[in-house]
Amino acid sequence: MTKKKYFGTDGIRGRANRFPMTAEIALKVAMATAHVLQKRQDISKQTNRVVIGKDTRLSGYMFEDAMCSGFVSMGLNVIQVGPIPTPGIAMLTRNMRADVGVMISASHNKFEDNGIKLFGPDGYKLDDEIEREIEALIAQSFDDKLAPPDKCGKASRLDDALGRYVEHVKSSFPKGESLEGMKIVVDCANGAAYKVAPQVLWELEAEVKSIGVSPNGRNINAGVGATDVAALQAHVLAEGADIGIALDGDADRLIVVDEKGQKIDGDQIMAALALRLNARGALAGDTLVATVMSNLGMEQFLAKNGIKTLRTQVGDRYVMEAMRADGYVLGGEQSGHMIMSEYGTTGDGLLAALQILAALQESGKPASEALHMFDPLPQLLKNVRISPDAAPMDDPAVIKAIDNAQTALDGQGRVLVRASGTEPLIRVMAEGQDRDQIETHVDALCAIIEKSANGAS
């Protein structure tokens, strides 16, 4: 199957105002998406409605207007909701019976990047087959597909979108319970959740201290958020808080900091949620769905507690696809994506945070005890930045080096080397019993990949 030109593991993503993230491409993506979905759907069920949200990046205005124009030109009515977490768009698309939902965001990337995520009427991200259909149309002319003058769509704004999402998230918290007496520092990454996350926690009666809540278009994920928790760790310690909650730019990721300032990653969070669901008899198939990046220590810990781990390729969309295929209710990624199908159709950092806070209250223990589920095996991940047209993963020398490293670790660990689906990076990961050994293998692989990508002989 041919590699997709525009779509990666999480929609289309790239440097803003550079191919493929230009206003022109965004316009064509909207037109192509409208055409494909109109062609696929039962005409009698179409609402001719699309919901568009975004995070706080400066370039979001440009892409929002471009996509709005594209959809309107194809006869769809656009509802713009402004800055809102990605899971909020998934929820609104489904609840408002829209034909498509759009989130304009590059998630955890810096402000210079932006991206487009597409959701179908059911609130799930579009599958690979539909994305390929959209791609096939982007370069074509739409002159013969445009709506006639009297059938053009119109655009409007939904003022209470954030309120709807707040109520949706709060509804997942145990009825009759509150967060009274708990001091929480929440880091919103200067991103899409800068309003809703503090509001949800305050409405549940927590004492809330907020950081990363002053977006200016250029500071999203800059020294704050789930990918950089140093500021959150310092604030948790300075405030004497019970816990710290870190979201990323579009709030579909969650990383936690305990009362001692220690980082708790997605693997520990997934393990805690899995045990909580299992104890209630609510973990379907006694199975957690995770990706190949999750630590082997998590899998071993869950196995001892009667819980199986099903692994997928990297990307929360693939986790969700596996969950839907077999009816599993919990999945996620080490990076912090958490999917709980009882409540939503995509990763939701804020919703997952409420489940973790509920588990913490039920345990009566501090976060450093209640959320430290297992000791991870030593694991090291490094990134090698490459040019967009480099293909080191096709280099026989790189392939041989990966095979040699895996052979050396056979029975004692594993090696995983993959191209990022969201950035021009090769991610090199190894884990095993011996930290020095895995560091040696990772450094060696990074060196040969960099050599290959730079065309050195």
N, C-alpha and C positions, 0 to 999 in steps of 0.2 A: 504494500500500500504506500502511495506516495506521501512524502512528508508535507504537512500543511505549511503554507507560505506565511500566513498571517497569524493563525491561532496557535497558542502554546498550551501549556498545562492549565492555564487559568485565563482564558480569553486572549485578547490581543494586547501586547504590551511593548513599550519601547520609549525612547527619548522623545519628549514632546516636541512637536514641530519638525520632526525628522521621520523619514519613512521607517515603519509603517504608521506611526502615530502622528499623521497630519490631518488637518481639517478636511481635506479632500477625501482621504481614505475613510474617515469617520462618516462623512456624508454618504459615500458609496456603501459602507457597511450597513448603515441604516436602511438604505433603499433595497439592498440585496436581502437583508433580513426580513423586511416587510414582504417582499415578493415571495421568498421561500415559504414563510409561515402562512401567507395567504393561500398559496398553492397547496400546501399540505393539509390545512385545516378544513373542516366542514364549514362551508359558508354560513350555514344557519347558526353556527356557534360562535362566529367571530363577533368581537365587540369593537373592532377597529380602534383599539385603545392600547397605548404603550405608556409605561411608567419609566421615567428617567431620574436617576439620582446620581450623586457624585460625592467625592470627598472634598478636601479643602485646598487642593492644588490650584495654583494660579491658572494653569492651562485648562482647568475644568470648564471654565466659561466658554472657551473656544469650541471644545468638543461637544458640550451640551447644545450649543446653538447649531452646530453642524449636523448633529444627529437629529435634532428636532426638525430641522429643515428637510432632511432626508425622509423621515417618516411622514411628515405632513404632505410632502410631494407625492407620496404613494397612497394617500387617502386615509392615513391613520391619525387619530386624535392623540395628542401627546399631553401627558400629565407630568409636570416637572415638580419635583419635591425638594430640590436643593441638597445640601449636605446631610447624609444619612448613612448609617452602617450598611454594608452589603447585605446582611441578612434581612434588613428592613425592606430592601427592594424585593428580595425573594418573597417575603411575607405579603407585601402590598400587591405584587403582581398576581399572586394567587387570590388574595381576598377581594381585590377589585375586579377580578375576572378579566384581566388584561390579556392581550395576545402575546405580549412580550415585555420583559423588564430589562432595563439597561442600568448597569452601574459603571460609572466612569471613575476609575481608580487604578493606581498601580500598587495598591495594598501596602506592603512594607518598604517599597522602594523610596528613594529620595524624591524630592519635589520635581526634579528635572524630568522624571519619567511620568508617563501616564498610561492608562490602559482602558479596555472596554470588556466588560463581562456581560454576557447575555443569558437571560432566564426565560424559559418557556412558560406557558399558561399555568402549569402545575407548580411553578416556583422552583423547579430544578434547573441547573445549568444545562444549556443545550448540549446534546451529545455530539460525538465526532462526526457522525454522518451528516447531520444538519450543518455543522460548521464547514464541512467540505462543500456542501451545496452553496453556502453563502460565499465562500472563497471563489468558487467557479464563476460567480456573477460580478465580483467586484470590478474586474477590468473591463466589463462589457458596458455598452451604452444602454441607458434606460429610457431613451426617447420614446420607445413604443410601449413602455410599461407604466408611464406616469399617469396619475389620476387626471381625469378631465377637470377643467376649471371649476365646475360646480360640485366636484367630489373631493376637492382637496381637504385635508384635515385641518384641525385648529389646535392651538396650544393653550394650556391653562396651568395654573399652579394650585397645588393642594396644600393648604395652610396647616392642616392638622396631622400631617404625615408622621412627624416625630412623636406626637401624642399617641397615635395608634401603635407605634412600635414600642413605646414605653409600656403601655398596657399589655401588649403581647408578651414582652419579656417578664414583666412582673407576675403574669399569670402562671409562670412556670415555678415560682417559689411556693413552698409549702403553705397551704391555706391556714390562716390564723397565726402564722409565725411572722416575726420581724427580725431585723438586724440590730435592735436596740441593745446598747451596751458594747457594740463592736466598733472599733476605730479602724477605718479603712483609708489607705491612700490609693487613689486611682489615677493612673497615667493614661491619658487619652491620645498620646502621640501627636498632639496638635492636628488631629484628624477628624474623621467623620463622626466619632462618638463624643466630641468635646462638650456637647450639650446633654445628650441623653444619658450617658453613663453616670455622671454625678447625680443627675436627677433621679434615676432609678434607685440608686443606693440611698439617697436622702429620703425618698418617699417610703422606703422600707425601714426608715428610722435609724440608719447607721450614722455615726459621726464621720463625716466625709472630708478628706483633704484631697484637693485635686491639683495635678500638675499636667502639663501638656494640653492646656485648655485655652490657649491664646493663638489660634492659627492666623497667619498673615499671608498665606498663599505659598510661602517659600520655606516654612519651618516644619512641615509634616515629617515625622520620623527623625527629626534632627536632634540627636542626643536624648531622645525620649522614646517611649513605646516598647513594644514587645521584643524588638530586635536590639534594644540598647537599654538595659534596665539599671544601669549604674545610678542614674538620678533617682529612680524609684527606690533603690536600695538605701541610698543616703537619706531620703525623706522618711522612709519607714522607721529607720533607726532614730532619726532626729525627733520624730513625732511620738515615738514609743507606740506605734500602731500595731494592731493585731495581725495585719496582713496587708500586702500591696497587690494591686491588680493592674497588669499592664496589657493594654490593647494595642493593635497596630493601626496603620493609617485608615483602613476601612473597617476595623473592628471585627474581623472574622477570626482573629487569633487571640489567644490568651496565654500569658505567662504570669506566674505568681511569684511573689517574694514573701518569705515567711517573716515572723517577728524578729528573727535574728539577722535579717538582711540577706538570707540565702535564696538563690534563685531556684525555683521549682519549675521544671520544663514540662512540655506536653506529655511526655511518657509517664511522669509521676501523676499528672492530672488525670490522664486516661485510666491509669491503674486505680486511682481513688474512686473515680466515677463508676468503673466497672465493678469494683467490690460493693459499692453502695447499691447499684442496681441488682447485682446478684443476690445480695442479702434480702432484697425485697421480692425476689423471684421474678424480676422484670428484665433480666438480661437475656434477650431472645437467643436461643441456641447456645447459651453459655459462652458466647463468642464476642470478642472485641475485634473490630477491623482496624488495622494500622498499616503503615507503609513499610517498605523495606528499610527505611531510615531509622525506625524505632529500635531502641537498645535491646539487645538479646537478654539483658537482665530483667527487663519488664516481662518479656515472654516467659522466662523461667519462673518468675514470681507468680504470674497469673496462673501458670500451669499447676503450681503447687496448691493454688486455691480453687482448682477445678474449672478454670476459665481458659478457653482456647483463644489463640491469636491467629487471625487470618490476615495475611499481608498482601498489599497491592503495590503497584508502581506509585511513585511520588505524585501527589496532587490530590487535594481534597475531593475533587470531582470523581476520581477513581475510587476513593474510599466510599463515597456516596453510592456509586454505581454498584459496588459489591454489597453494600448494605441493602439496597433495594432488591437486588437479585435474589437474595436469600432471606430477606425479612429481618436482618439484624438491626438493632436499635442504637448502637453506640459505635462510633469510630472517630478517628482523628490522626493527627500527625505530631511528631516530636516537636515541630516548630510552633505548635500551639493551636492549630485548627482543631476544633471539637465539634462533632456533629452528633446531635441527639435527635433522632427522627421522631420521637414523641412530640417534640416541640417545633421542629423546623426542617427545612429542606437543604440547608447548606451550613457551613461553619459559622458559629455565632459565639464570639468571645465573651460578650456580656452575659448572655444566657448561661453559658458554661460557668462563668464566674459565680452566678447565683447558686448553681448546683453545688459548687465547691464550698461556698459560704454556708449553705445548708448542711453539708456534710461535716464541716468544721464545727458548727453549733451542736450537731447531734453527738459528736465525739466527746465534746467537753475538754478536748486537749488543745494545746497550742498548735499553730500551723506547722511548726518545725517537727512535731511528732505525728500529727494526724495526716499530713500530706507527704511525708517522706516514706514511701511505700516499699522501696527496694534500693539496694546498692547497685547502681549501674556498672556494667563492665566498662573498663577504660575504652573510650571512644574518641576519635579525633576526626574532625571535619575541616578541610581547607578548600578554598576556592582558587581556581586559576582563571584569571580574566583573559578572554581571547577576543579576537576581532570577529564580527558577525559572520564573515565568510570562511573562517578557519574551520577545519574538520579533523581535529586531532584524534577523535574517537575512531576514525577510519584508518589511521596509521598503523601498519603492522607492528611497528616497534612499540607503540603504546599498548596495543592489544596483547602482545607478548609479555610486556612488563606487568600488566594487570594479572594475567594468568600466572606468572611466576610468583607474584605477591600472594595470590590466593592459595597457591600450592604450599608456600612457606607457612601460611597460617592455618592450613587444613587441620580441622579438629580442634584448633585453639582460638579461632576467630574467623573474621570474614572481611572482605574488601568490597566496596561498592563505589564505582566510578560512573558518573552520569553527567550528561549535559543538562544545565538548568533549563526549565521551560519558561522562565520569566526574565532571565538576564543572560548576557553573553558570558557565561561562566561554565567551567567544568568543575563539578563538585567531587572531591576525593574524600572518601570516608573509609576508615578501618576501625575495627574493634576487636578486642581479644583480652587475654589474661595479662599480657606483658605490655605495659604502656610504652616502654622504650622501643620495643619491637614494632608496635604499630606506628609510632612516630617516625621510625626509620623508613617504613614502607610508604607512608603518606608523603613524606618529603621527597623520596626518590621518584614516586609517581608524579608528583607535582612538577618536578624538574624536567622529566621527560616529556610531559604534556606541554609544558611551556616551550620547550625546545621545538617540539613538533609544530605547535601553533605559530611560532615565530619563523618557521621555515629554516631553522638552523640545521646544518648538516652534522 
